[in-house]
Amino acid sequence: MGFLGSRDEPADQRTVESRKKLRESLNSQIEAFLASGGEIEEVPSNVTANPPQKPSGEYGNRPI
C-alpha cells in the first residue's frame, strides 16, 4: 500500500488493523523527526493562513 491514509483507499480496506498500522507509521516518523533535532510547534486554532485584508476601494469603479 503506497499511502495508507489515502481517500482513494476503498472503504472495505479501512480496517482497525490498517488504521493501527497508519498510527504506528506516523508515530515512528514523528519520533525520527524529533530525534534528528526537529521541533513540533503548536499553532493556536484561531490562526489562519490568510489574514483579513483591507477591502479595496475599486468596487463600483467600472464604467456603465
N, CA, C and O of each residue as an XYZ file, in Angstrom:
256
protein
N       0.853     -1.178      0.000
C       0.000      0.000      0.000
C       0.896      1.236      0.000
O       1.758      1.376      0.867
N       0.701      2.119     -0.950
C       1.557      3.291     -1.064
C       1.308      4.305      0.035
O       2.227      4.646      0.780
N       0.100      4.786      0.149
C      -0.237      5.814      1.130
C      -1.432      5.318      1.917
O      -2.549      5.262      1.402
N      -1.194      4.961      3.162
C      -2.229      4.312      3.971
C      -3.434      5.201      4.267
O      -4.543      4.698      4.451
N      -3.229      6.513      4.314
C      -4.328      7.399      4.659
C      -5.060      7.963      3.468
O      -5.834      8.911      3.605
N      -4.828      7.395      2.300
C      -5.408      7.923      1.081
C      -6.929      7.824      1.084
O      -7.506      6.839      1.544
N      -7.550      8.850      0.568
C      -9.019      8.818      0.436
C      -9.425      7.868     -0.686
O     -10.581      7.458     -0.789
N      -8.442      7.527     -1.526
C      -8.709      6.587     -2.605
C      -8.778      5.156     -2.102
O      -9.169      4.247     -2.835
N      -8.396      4.964     -0.845
C      -8.451      3.632     -0.253
C      -9.913      3.226     -0.111
O     -10.689      3.937      0.528
N     -10.301      2.100     -0.692
C     -11.701      1.674     -0.598
C     -12.143      1.483      0.860
O     -11.352      1.095      1.720
N     -13.392      1.759      1.107
C     -13.919      1.674      2.472
C     -13.767      0.290      3.073
O     -13.579      0.158      4.282
N     -13.845     -0.740      2.248
C     -13.739     -2.096      2.787
C     -12.306     -2.435      3.212
O     -12.086     -3.435      3.896
N     -11.335     -1.613      2.812
C      -9.953     -1.830      3.242
C      -9.588     -0.998      4.457
O      -8.500     -1.164      5.008
N     -10.459     -0.117      4.883
C     -10.224      0.703      6.078
C     -10.652     -0.096      7.296
O     -11.811     -0.063      7.711
N      -9.701     -0.806      7.851
C      -9.987     -1.649      8.999
C      -9.272     -1.102     10.220
O      -8.446     -0.195     10.121
N      -9.597     -1.663     11.367
C      -8.926     -1.274     12.603
C      -7.431     -1.553     12.473
O      -6.598     -0.763     12.919
N      -7.106     -2.678     11.858
C      -5.698     -3.056     11.683
C      -4.967     -2.084     10.762
O      -3.822     -1.722     11.034
N      -5.618     -1.655      9.667
C      -4.956     -0.719      8.751
C      -4.746      0.635      9.424
O      -3.735      1.299      9.192
N      -5.695      1.039     10.249
C      -5.547      2.315     10.969
C      -4.473      2.214     12.047
O      -3.775      3.188     12.329
N      -4.344      1.041     12.642
C      -3.292      0.821     13.635
C      -1.922      0.934     12.964
O      -1.008      1.541     13.521
N      -1.777      0.351     11.769
C      -0.525      0.446     11.020
C      -0.227      1.896     10.658
O       0.921      2.335     10.723
N      -1.263      2.638     10.277
C      -1.098      4.041      9.936
C      -0.611      4.834     11.144
O       0.306      5.647     11.021
N      -1.214      4.608     12.308
C      -0.787      5.301     13.533
C       0.644      4.958     13.895
O       1.416      5.838     14.276
N       1.012      3.669     13.779
C       2.375      3.247     14.097
C       3.377      3.897     13.144
O       4.449      4.333     13.564
N       3.025      3.958     11.866
C       3.890      4.586     10.877
C       4.077      6.069     11.181
O       5.194      6.583     11.128
N       2.992      6.747     11.494
C       3.049      8.165     11.815
C       3.876      8.407     13.071
O       4.689      9.331     13.109
N       3.675      7.579     14.105
C       4.446      7.724     15.338
C       5.933      7.519     15.096
O       6.751      8.242     15.664
N       6.300      6.554     14.269
C       7.720      6.324     14.001
C       8.316      7.487     13.205
O       9.475      7.843     13.415
N       7.544      8.079     12.301
C       8.023      9.236     11.547
C       8.210     10.432     12.477
O       9.183     11.173     12.343
N       7.293     10.624     13.412
C       7.402     11.723     14.372
C       8.628     11.528     15.260
O       9.379     12.474     15.501
N       8.833     10.301     15.748
C       9.990     10.023     16.591
C      11.293     10.268     15.835
O      12.235     10.820     16.404
N      11.365      9.871     14.569
C      12.557     10.097     13.760
C      12.786     11.596     13.545
O      13.924     12.064     13.589
N      11.721     12.336     13.317
C      11.813     13.781     13.130
C      12.346     14.457     14.382
O      13.234     15.307     14.304
N      11.805     14.081     15.543
C      12.251     14.674     16.799
C      13.681     14.260     17.138
O      14.448     15.059     17.676
N      14.042     13.012     16.826
C      15.394     12.518     17.105
C      16.437     13.227     16.256
O      17.589     13.348     16.672
N      16.057     13.692     15.083
C      17.011     14.384     14.209
C      17.068     15.879     14.502
O      17.665     16.638     13.739
N      16.450     16.306     15.605
C      16.526     17.708     16.010
C      15.326     18.537     15.616
O      15.320     19.747     15.839
N      14.326     17.933     15.045
C      13.129     18.678     14.647
C      12.304     19.091     15.847
O      12.396     18.486     16.916
N      11.512     20.105     15.670
C      10.620     20.591     16.731
C       9.193     20.629     16.209
O       8.955     20.870     15.025
N       8.265     20.391     17.094
C       6.848     20.490     16.759
C       6.317     21.744     17.429
O       6.408     21.905     18.646
N       5.767     22.620     16.621
C       5.226     23.873     17.126
C       3.704     23.803     17.109
O       3.102     23.528     16.071
N       3.092     24.048     18.247
C       1.629     24.039     18.312
C       1.118     25.408     17.888
O       1.502     26.435     18.448
N       0.251     25.402     16.895
C      -0.308     26.635     16.360
C      -1.698     26.822     16.949
O      -2.515     25.903     16.899
N      -1.984     28.009     17.513
C      -3.319     28.246     18.063
C      -4.399     28.057     16.994
O      -4.159     28.300     15.811
N      -5.572     27.628     17.414
C      -6.647     27.317     16.472
C      -7.202     28.548     15.764
O      -7.846     28.419     14.723
N      -6.965     29.732     16.307
C      -7.529     30.932     15.688
C      -6.589     31.564     14.665
O      -6.906     32.631     14.139
N      -5.447     30.950     14.363
C      -4.506     31.478     13.384
C      -4.901     30.957     12.007
O      -5.163     29.767     11.834
N      -4.939     31.863     11.030
C      -5.281     31.462      9.669
C      -4.128     31.773      8.730
O      -3.282     32.614      9.037
N      -4.092     31.104      7.595
C      -3.042     31.324      6.608
C      -3.253     32.634      5.863
O      -2.288     33.263      5.428
N      -4.490     33.045      5.713
C      -4.804     34.276      5.002
C      -5.425     35.280      5.970
O      -6.630     35.237      6.218
N      -4.607     36.189      6.521
C      -5.175     37.164      7.452
C      -6.152     38.095      6.729
O      -6.068     38.267      5.513
N      -7.067     38.685      7.474
C      -8.033     39.597      6.846
C      -7.319     40.741      6.137
O      -6.306     41.247      6.621
N      -7.850     41.139      4.998
C      -7.260     42.228      4.234
C      -8.220     43.406      4.182
O      -9.438     43.245      4.255
N      -7.648     44.578      4.055
C      -8.450     45.780      3.929
C      -9.171     45.729      2.581
O      -8.548     45.422      1.565
N     -10.463     46.022      2.555
C     -11.195     45.992      1.282
C     -10.617     47.004      0.295
O     -10.233     48.111      0.674
N     -10.561     46.608     -0.969
C     -10.037     47.540     -1.977
C     -11.107     48.576     -2.294
O     -12.301     48.292     -2.194
N     -10.688     49.755     -2.670
C     -11.613     50.841     -2.976
C     -12.046     50.863     -4.414
O     -12.532     51.889     -4.890
N     -11.887     49.767     -5.126
C     -12.213     49.741     -6.546
C     -13.612     49.207     -6.828
O     -13.977     49.030     -7.990
N     -14.384     48.953     -5.812
C     -15.723     48.422     -6.023
C     -16.599     49.476     -6.682
O     -16.709     50.592     -6.174
N     -17.212     49.145     -7.785
C     -18.115     50.063     -8.465
C     -17.419     51.096     -9.318
O     -18.051     52.079     -9.704
N     -16.159     50.925     -9.630
C     -15.429     51.918    -10.439
C     -15.466     51.622    -11.925
O     -14.831     52.338    -12.698
N     -16.187     50.591    -12.358
C     -16.283     50.279    -13.776
C     -17.243     51.244    -14.459
O     -18.254     51.633    -13.875
N     -16.928     51.633    -15.701
C     -17.885     52.495    -16.426
C     -19.137     51.711    -16.805
O     -19.093     50.493    -16.983
N     -20.226     52.408    -16.921
C     -21.504     51.782    -17.261
C     -21.590     51.512    -18.744
O     -22.597     50.986    -19.219
